[in-house]
Amino acid sequence: MSMNVAMSRTVEPSLVSKMSDSEFASLVERYQSIRRFTEQICEPLVTEDYIIQSMPDVSPTKWHIAHTSWFFETFILSEAYPKYRSPNPQYGYLFNSYYVAAGQRHCRPKRGLLSRPTVQDVYNYRAHVDQHMLELLERLDGAQLQRWAPVVEIGLHHEQQHQELMLTDIKHNLSINPLRPAYRETEDDVFRMATPELRWISFPEGLHSIGHDGNGFSYDNESPQHRVFVEPFQLGSRLVTNSEYLAFIADGGYQRPELWLLMGWNTVQQEGWDSPLYWERYDDGWWTMTLTGMQPVNEAAPVCHINYYEADAFARWSGARLPTEAEWEIAASQVPIQGNFVETGQLHPVPLVAAETDDVPSQMFGDVWEWTQSHYSPYPGYQPVPGAIGEYNGKFMANQFVLRGGSCATSVSHIRLTYRNFFHADASWQFTGIRLAKTVKA
């Protein structure tokens, strides 16, 4: 089934802010660098690893490699390059994800059943797209550059999203193997140390602007910038640790219905949860599956692979709550975007060595995506971009919660203060964790 090649005509440069001249100059270099990193992620894999799909939310690595190429092929090459031809017109059907306007799609839960195209076929497809994209980028100028550079930009950020998904999906795929194979060899653990005591940092009531201001790249769901009034609140000075979550488990946290939302408690009973995803109890204590195989739970590290129900129950057990996304953004605006991102090579949350300062929270970026109590919904005045790329965010604004800050699998060049991630309440295969908040009583 051929793809609808006309869909990209409805993509407007307003999807992202206009790029500066210096950003235009670096576009080819960034394209090559980001595309190369996708392939670097795959270097530890063997052919058999590429095709596994351990659950419907996970996609095979082979599919990610192809889908990110399909994006550039569908939304740029098929229109901007009149002579372009796909190596296989059926790829549009196989590697579309959820873009209804771009044509029919293969059933998502059955992606792992596709032995063909082969891994080598997919890499050949990727090379084909890269060759034509680089040719196109080299000859774009003037109005053409203004027209297509924003779409290339969203394609690169889209690829960075899939790089993070590749790592989390590879981890889940390996975790279902009784051998518990490692994605890579274990590195020396130099982070077993005491964690600074949790403190409460106060923020006064006030009127604030949140959301993207239009300078630089952003997704449409981060706009428009708007004002919110917040009551006085307190935020935890750091992320919740494994040690603190172990105390919740020891206190019967998974057996106490009064701590859980009704749907959360029903899911606990149905799924038999008694610990975070990937945790296993052995005679010598708790262990967890990591990308370096099974490792003892590091009590000083931030707890991760926590779903919303677990985060909310822990907060209630702690006598606290989860922050709103407005509170999180207000607090995070005071700190630089730095932390444990994918570039550090840790690929797992690491303990906080010491608080940066006494009056601002630590670990706001990197390590784990932080659940907020905010439902994923449109900002006041939000309008999705017309056409297929307009399906990127807007149509998911129901029955999900917002997470902020990025994780150890996120690229630092991809995250922003205003970035809104979102997942269903029972999702835990991403690197997701907890930061506590409190309401200040009058």
BELWO-V974017 format. One record per residue. RES is the residue in one small letter. SS is DSSP state (H for helix, E for strand, C for the rest). OMEGA is omega as a letter, one per 40 degrees, with the letter a starting at -180 (none if undefined). Layout:
RES;SS;OMEGA
RES;SS;OMEGA
This chain:
m;C;a
s;C;i
m;C;i
n;C;a
v;C;a
a;C;a
m;H;a
s;H;i
r;H;i
t;H;i
v;C;a
e;C;i
p;H;i
s;H;i
l;H;i
v;C;i
s;C;i
k;C;a
m;C;i
s;C;i
d;H;a
s;H;i
e;H;i
f;H;a
a;H;a
s;C;a
l;H;a
v;H;i
e;H;a
r;H;i
y;H;a
q;H;a
s;H;a
i;H;i
r;H;i
r;H;a
f;H;i
t;H;a
e;H;i
q;H;i
i;H;a
c;C;a
e;C;i
p;C;a
l;C;i
v;C;a
t;H;a
e;H;a
d;H;a
y;H;a
i;H;a
i;C;i
q;C;a
s;C;i
m;C;a
p;C;a
d;C;a
v;C;i
s;C;i
p;C;i
t;H;i
k;H;a
w;H;i
h;H;a
i;H;a
a;H;a
h;H;i
t;H;i
s;H;i
w;H;a
f;H;i
f;H;i
e;H;a
t;H;a
f;H;i
i;H;a
l;H;a
s;H;i
e;H;a
a;H;a
y;C;a
p;C;a
k;C;a
y;C;i
r;C;i
s;C;i
p;C;i
n;C;a
p;C;i
q;C;a
y;H;i
g;H;i
y;H;a
l;H;a
f;H;i
n;C;a
s;C;a
y;C;a
y;C;a
v;H;a
a;H;a
a;H;i
g;C;a
q;C;a
r;C;i
h;C;a
c;C;a
r;H;a
p;H;a
k;H;i
r;H;a
g;H;i
l;H;a
l;C;i
s;C;i
r;C;e
p;C;a
t;C;i
v;H;i
q;H;i
d;H;a
v;H;i
y;H;i
n;H;i
y;H;i
r;H;i
a;H;i
h;H;i
v;H;a
d;H;i
q;H;a
h;H;i
m;H;a
l;H;i
e;H;a
l;H;a
l;H;a
e;H;a
r;H;i
l;C;i
d;C;i
g;H;a
a;H;i
q;H;i
l;H;i
q;H;a
r;H;a
w;H;a
a;H;i
p;H;i
v;H;i
v;H;a
e;H;i
i;H;i
g;H;i
l;H;i
h;H;i
h;H;i
e;H;i
q;H;i
q;H;a
h;H;i
q;H;i
e;H;i
l;H;i
m;H;a
l;H;a
t;H;i
d;H;i
i;H;i
k;H;a
h;H;i
n;H;a
l;H;a
s;H;a
i;C;i
n;C;a
p;C;i
l;C;a
r;C;a
p;C;i
a;C;i
y;C;i
r;C;a
e;C;i
t;C;i
e;C;i
d;C;i
d;C;a
v;C;a
f;C;i
r;C;a
m;C;i
a;C;i
t;C;i
p;C;i
e;C;i
l;C;i
r;C;i
w;E;a
i;E;a
s;E;i
f;E;a
p;C;i
e;C;i
g;E;i
l;E;a
h;E;i
s;E;i
i;E;a
g;C;a
h;C;a
d;C;i
g;C;i
n;C;a
g;C;a
f;C;i
s;C;i
y;C;a
d;H;a
n;H;i
e;H;a
s;C;e
p;C;i
q;C;a
h;E;a
r;E;i
v;E;i
f;E;i
v;E;i
e;C;i
p;C;a
f;E;i
q;E;i
l;E;i
g;E;a
s;C;i
r;C;i
l;C;i
v;C;a
t;E;i
n;H;i
s;H;i
e;H;i
y;H;i
l;H;i
a;H;i
f;H;i
i;H;a
a;H;i
d;C;i
g;C;a
g;H;a
y;H;i
q;H;a
r;C;a
p;H;a
e;H;a
l;H;a
w;C;i
l;C;a
l;H;a
m;H;i
g;H;i
w;H;i
n;H;i
t;H;i
v;H;a
q;H;a
q;H;a
e;H;a
g;C;i
w;C;i
d;C;a
s;C;i
p;C;i
l;C;i
y;C;i
w;E;i
e;E;a
r;E;i
y;E;a
d;C;a
d;C;i
g;E;a
w;E;i
w;E;i
t;E;i
m;E;i
t;E;i
l;C;i
t;C;i
g;E;a
m;E;a
q;E;i
p;E;i
v;C;i
n;C;a
e;C;a
a;C;a
a;C;i
p;E;i
v;C;a
c;C;a
h;C;i
i;C;i
n;C;a
y;H;a
y;H;i
e;H;a
a;H;a
d;H;i
a;H;i
f;H;a
a;H;i
r;H;i
w;H;a
s;C;a
g;C;a
a;C;i
r;E;i
l;E;i
p;C;i
t;C;i
e;H;i
a;H;i
e;H;a
w;H;a
e;H;i
i;H;a
a;H;a
a;H;a
s;C;a
q;C;a
v;C;i
p;C;i
i;C;i
q;C;a
g;C;a
n;E;i
f;C;a
v;H;a
e;H;i
t;H;a
g;C;a
q;C;a
l;C;i
h;C;i
p;C;a
v;C;a
p;C;i
l;C;a
v;C;i
a;C;i
a;C;i
e;C;i
t;C;a
d;C;a
d;C;i
v;C;a
p;C;i
s;C;i
q;C;i
m;C;a
f;C;i
g;E;a
d;C;a
v;C;i
w;E;a
e;E;i
w;E;i
t;E;i
q;E;a
s;E;i
h;E;i
y;C;a
s;C;a
p;C;i
y;C;i
p;C;i
g;C;a
y;C;i
q;C;i
p;C;i
v;C;i
p;C;i
g;C;a
a;H;a
i;H;i
g;H;i
e;H;a
y;C;a
n;C;a
g;H;a
k;H;i
f;H;a
m;C;i
a;C;i
n;C;i
q;C;a
f;E;a
v;E;i
l;E;a
r;E;i
g;C;a
g;C;a
s;C;i
c;C;i
a;C;a
t;C;i
s;C;a
v;C;i
s;C;a
h;C;a
i;C;i
r;C;i
l;C;a
t;C;a
y;C;a
r;C;i
n;E;a
f;E;i
f;E;i
h;C;a
a;C;a
d;C;a
a;C;a
s;C;a
w;C;i
q;C;i
f;C;a
t;E;a
g;E;a
i;C;i
r;C;a
l;E;i
a;E;i
k;E;i
t;E;i
v;C;a
k;C;a
a;C;none
